[in-house]
């Protein structure tokens, strides 16, 4: 069953891989209304996400380990897991051919970059896709791109968008990039796609406003270790589950929890992603909100 709404997530009762594959195809973009960032429009996103439903249902029927093997996932890196899910999605679209993944662009034995995905669509046209999944916390109370950083502060929204837009997606317009495409039998790129997914997190008790030049609001929240008692008091009927890598993508649904499960941690040594859950009418638990819990000195770290 699929919930209503243009970007709704189906109520997948199976394993995490099935839910994450659907989230990869159906969730809205992280950034919207960004100049020169060629993303899928709503109509094309709706058409392409339908093609992944059969694969989602097949994965849903598998044990978790078998589903992971099916998409080629191993290890805990969230970004790599996301790329594997994108590849699985593209391979499931009827009439499409996945020509290459991470295809290097080299000049004089020096690697200048790589194409994330080169595909040939059902019309026989070549497309270049660059993909990423990111989780950014607003460190300072303004909307500037540089204020949004990764949980470990080694990544920043402005650097990521600029690199994707001004370096990765324009590789195919350069002579050296065209030479790499010729190795695949591609003479022209007809469409470029930036697939940027993820969640923005704002500090608890601040407005959930997204970054400037984007109409995307922040869907997540973050709080430091000192506010854990406040969190417990503010949401007394909620349960909390730490999200383990690489399963940071789709919301949790219909979890069965024992009475002592789902408590907030007592301390935080490093940034951790958590889900806040509410009890459903049938007694199981559904995720209603995503959080990052961070150490007390997180804002002061660089």
C-alpha positions as CSV (number, residue, x, y, z in Angstrom):
1,X,0.0,0.0,0.0
2,X,1.3,3.5,-0.9
3,X,0.5,6.5,1.2
4,X,-1.1,9.5,-0.5
5,X,1.0,12.5,-1.7
6,X,3.3,13.1,-4.6
7,X,6.5,11.9,-2.8
8,X,4.9,9.5,-0.3
9,X,6.9,6.5,1.0
10,X,5.1,3.2,0.8
11,X,4.4,1.3,4.0
12,X,7.0,-1.4,3.3
13,X,6.8,-4.0,6.1
14,X,9.9,-5.9,4.9
15,X,13.6,-5.2,5.4
16,X,15.5,-1.9,5.4
17,X,16.9,-2.4,1.9
18,X,13.4,-2.4,0.3
19,X,12.5,0.8,2.2
20,X,15.8,2.5,1.3
21,X,15.5,1.7,-2.4
22,X,12.0,3.3,-2.5
23,X,13.3,6.3,-0.5
24,X,16.2,6.7,-3.0
25,X,13.8,6.9,-5.9
26,X,10.8,8.7,-4.4
27,X,12.0,11.1,-1.7
28,X,12.1,14.8,-2.7
29,X,15.4,16.4,-3.5
30,X,17.5,17.9,-0.7
31,X,17.8,21.2,-2.5
32,X,15.2,22.9,-4.7
33,X,15.3,26.0,-6.8
34,X,19.1,26.1,-7.0
35,X,20.4,27.9,-10.1
36,X,22.2,25.6,-12.6
37,X,21.6,22.4,-10.7
38,X,19.8,20.2,-13.2
39,X,17.5,18.0,-11.1
40,X,14.6,15.7,-12.1
41,X,11.4,17.7,-12.4
42,X,8.3,16.5,-10.6
43,X,6.8,14.7,-13.6
44,X,10.0,12.8,-14.5
45,X,10.6,11.9,-10.9
46,X,7.1,10.5,-10.6
47,X,7.5,8.5,-13.9
48,X,10.9,7.0,-12.9
49,X,10.0,6.1,-9.3
50,X,7.1,3.9,-10.6
51,X,9.7,1.7,-12.3
52,X,11.4,0.8,-9.0
53,X,8.2,-0.6,-7.3
54,X,8.6,-4.2,-8.7
55,X,12.2,-4.3,-7.4
56,X,11.1,-2.9,-4.0
57,X,8.6,-5.7,-3.6
58,X,11.2,-8.3,-4.6
59,X,13.6,-7.0,-2.0
60,X,10.8,-6.8,0.6
61,X,10.3,-10.6,0.3
62,X,14.0,-11.4,0.9
63,X,15.8,-11.7,4.2
64,X,17.9,-8.6,5.0
65,X,21.3,-10.3,4.1
66,X,20.0,-11.6,0.8
67,X,18.7,-8.1,-0.1
68,X,22.0,-6.6,0.7
69,X,23.8,-9.1,-1.5
70,X,21.3,-8.4,-4.3
71,X,22.1,-4.7,-4.4
72,X,25.8,-5.4,-3.9
73,X,26.0,-3.6,-0.5
74,X,28.8,-4.3,1.9
75,X,30.3,-2.2,4.7
76,X,28.8,0.7,6.5
77,X,29.4,3.8,4.3
78,X,26.1,5.6,3.8
79,X,27.1,7.3,0.6
80,X,28.4,4.1,-1.1
81,X,25.2,2.3,0.0
82,X,23.1,5.1,-1.6
83,X,25.1,4.8,-4.9
84,X,24.4,1.1,-5.0
85,X,20.7,1.7,-4.6
86,X,20.7,4.3,-7.4
87,X,22.5,1.7,-9.6
88,X,19.9,-0.9,-8.8
89,X,17.1,1.6,-9.5
90,X,18.5,2.6,-12.9
91,X,19.0,-1.0,-13.9
92,X,15.3,-1.7,-13.2
93,X,14.0,1.0,-15.5
94,X,12.6,-0.8,-18.7
95,X,14.6,0.0,-21.8
96,X,17.4,1.7,-19.9
97,X,21.1,0.6,-20.0
98,X,23.6,1.4,-17.3
99,X,26.8,2.0,-19.3
100,X,29.2,2.8,-16.5
101,X,29.5,3.7,-12.8
102,X,32.4,5.7,-11.4
103,X,33.9,6.0,-14.9
104,X,37.3,7.8,-14.5
105,X,38.3,10.9,-16.5
106,X,42.0,11.0,-17.0
107,X,44.6,13.2,-18.6
108,X,48.3,12.3,-18.8
109,X,47.8,9.5,-16.3
110,X,46.2,12.0,-13.9
111,X,42.6,11.4,-12.8
112,X,40.6,14.6,-13.0
113,X,37.3,13.2,-11.9
114,X,34.8,10.4,-12.6
115,X,31.3,10.1,-13.9
116,X,29.0,8.7,-11.2
117,X,26.6,7.1,-13.7
118,X,26.4,7.1,-17.5
119,X,23.1,5.6,-18.7
120,X,21.3,5.2,-22.0
121,X,17.5,5.9,-21.6
122,X,14.6,4.2,-23.4
123,X,14.9,6.7,-26.2
124,X,18.5,5.8,-26.9
125,X,19.8,9.0,-25.4
126,X,22.8,9.1,-23.1
127,X,22.4,10.7,-19.6
128,X,25.0,11.7,-17.1
129,X,23.9,11.4,-13.4
130,X,25.8,12.7,-10.4
131,X,24.4,11.5,-7.1
132,X,24.9,12.1,-3.4
133,X,23.1,11.7,-0.1
134,X,23.9,14.3,2.6
135,X,22.8,15.1,6.2
136,X,23.6,18.7,7.1
137,X,23.2,20.4,10.5
138,X,22.9,24.2,10.7
139,X,25.8,25.3,12.9
140,X,25.0,29.0,12.8
141,X,21.6,30.6,12.9
142,X,21.5,31.9,9.3
143,X,20.6,30.4,6.0
144,X,24.0,30.8,4.2
145,X,25.2,27.5,2.6
146,X,28.4,27.6,4.6
147,X,26.4,27.3,7.9
148,X,25.2,23.8,7.0
149,X,27.8,21.2,7.8
150,X,28.0,17.4,8.0
151,X,27.8,15.8,11.5
152,X,31.6,15.4,11.7
153,X,32.0,18.9,10.1
154,X,34.3,17.6,7.4
155,X,31.6,18.4,4.8
156,X,29.8,21.6,3.9
157,X,26.8,22.3,1.8
158,X,28.3,25.1,-0.2
159,X,31.4,23.0,-1.1
160,X,29.2,20.0,-2.1
161,X,26.7,21.9,-4.3
162,X,29.4,23.9,-6.0
163,X,31.5,20.9,-6.8
164,X,28.6,18.9,-8.1
165,X,27.4,21.9,-10.2
166,X,30.6,23.5,-11.4
167,X,32.9,20.4,-11.7
168,X,31.3,17.1,-11.8
169,X,28.3,17.9,-14.0
170,X,30.4,19.8,-16.6
171,X,33.0,17.1,-17.1
172,X,31.2,16.0,-20.2
173,X,31.5,19.4,-21.8
174,X,35.3,19.3,-21.6
175,X,37.4,17.7,-24.3
176,X,39.0,15.3,-21.7
177,X,35.6,14.4,-20.5
178,X,34.3,13.7,-24.0
179,X,37.3,11.4,-24.6
180,X,36.3,9.3,-21.5
181,X,32.8,9.1,-22.9
182,X,34.0,7.9,-26.2
183,X,35.5,4.9,-24.4
184,X,31.9,3.9,-23.6
185,X,30.6,4.5,-27.2
186,X,28.9,7.8,-26.1
187,X,29.3,10.8,-28.4
188,X,26.8,13.2,-26.8
189,X,25.2,13.7,-23.4
190,X,21.6,14.6,-23.9
191,X,20.7,15.2,-20.3
192,X,22.5,15.9,-17.0
193,X,21.0,15.0,-13.7
194,X,22.0,16.0,-10.2
195,X,20.4,13.5,-7.7
196,X,21.0,15.1,-4.3
197,X,19.0,13.6,-1.4
198,X,19.2,13.8,2.3
199,X,17.9,15.8,5.3
200,X,18.5,19.2,6.8
201,X,18.7,19.5,10.6
202,X,18.1,22.7,12.6
203,X,18.9,23.1,16.3
204,X,16.0,22.3,18.6
205,X,13.8,25.4,19.3
206,X,15.0,27.2,16.2
207,X,12.9,27.8,13.0
208,X,13.1,24.8,10.6
209,X,14.2,27.1,7.7
210,X,16.3,25.5,5.0
211,X,19.3,27.1,3.3
212,X,19.1,30.2,1.2
213,X,18.1,29.8,-2.5
214,X,16.3,26.6,-1.6
215,X,12.6,26.2,-0.9
216,X,13.3,23.0,1.1
217,X,12.7,23.3,4.8
218,X,14.6,21.4,7.4
219,X,12.9,18.1,8.3
220,X,15.2,17.1,11.1
221,X,16.4,18.6,14.4
222,X,19.5,18.4,16.5
223,X,20.4,18.9,20.1
224,X,23.5,18.6,22.2
225,X,24.1,16.3,25.1
226,X,23.2,18.9,27.7
227,X,19.6,18.9,26.5
228,X,18.9,15.1,26.8
229,X,16.9,15.5,30.0
230,X,14.8,18.2,28.3
231,X,14.2,15.9,25.3
232,X,12.9,13.1,27.6
233,X,10.6,15.6,29.3
234,X,9.3,17.1,26.1
235,X,8.4,13.8,24.5
236,X,7.4,11.5,27.3
237,X,5.3,9.2,25.1
238,X,8.0,8.8,22.5
239,X,10.6,6.1,22.0
240,X,14.0,6.6,20.5
241,X,16.1,4.4,18.2
242,X,19.7,5.1,17.1
243,X,20.0,4.8,13.3
244,X,22.9,2.5,12.4
245,X,25.0,2.9,9.3
246,X,24.4,2.4,6.4
247,X,20.6,2.4,7.1
248,X,20.2,6.2,7.5
249,X,17.7,6.7,4.6
250,X,14.0,5.7,4.9
251,X,11.9,6.3,8.0
252,X,11.3,3.4,10.4
253,X,7.9,1.8,10.3
254,X,6.0,-0.7,12.4
255,X,8.7,-1.6,14.8
256,X,7.9,-3.9,17.7
257,X,9.7,-2.7,20.8
258,X,10.0,-4.2,24.3
259,X,9.1,-2.1,27.3
260,X,12.7,-1.2,28.1
261,X,13.8,-0.5,24.5
262,X,13.8,2.9,22.9
263,X,15.3,5.1,25.6
264,X,17.5,8.2,25.0
265,X,21.2,7.7,25.7
266,X,22.8,8.9,28.8
267,X,25.7,10.7,27.1
268,X,27.0,11.4,23.6
269,X,30.6,11.0,22.6
270,X,30.2,11.7,18.9
271,X,27.3,12.8,16.6
272,X,24.7,10.1,16.3
273,X,21.5,9.9,14.2
274,X,18.4,9.0,16.1
275,X,14.7,8.5,15.2
276,X,11.9,9.6,17.4
277,X,9.0,7.1,17.3
278,X,5.3,7.3,18.3
279,X,3.1,4.4,19.0
280,X,0.7,3.3,16.2
281,X,-2.9,2.2,16.9
282,X,-1.8,-1.5,16.6
283,X,0.8,-1.1,19.3
284,X,3.8,-1.0,17.0
285,X,6.0,2.1,16.5
286,X,6.5,4.5,13.6
287,X,9.2,7.1,13.1
288,X,7.8,10.7,13.2
289,X,11.0,12.7,13.3
290,X,14.7,12.4,12.6
291,X,17.3,13.8,15.0
292,X,21.1,14.2,15.5
293,X,22.3,14.1,19.0
294,X,25.8,15.7,19.4
295,X,28.4,16.3,22.1
296,X,28.1,19.5,24.1
297,X,31.1,21.1,22.4
298,X,30.0,20.2,18.9
299,X,29.4,23.9,17.8
300,X,33.0,24.8,18.7
301,X,34.5,22.0,16.7
302,X,36.0,22.6,13.2
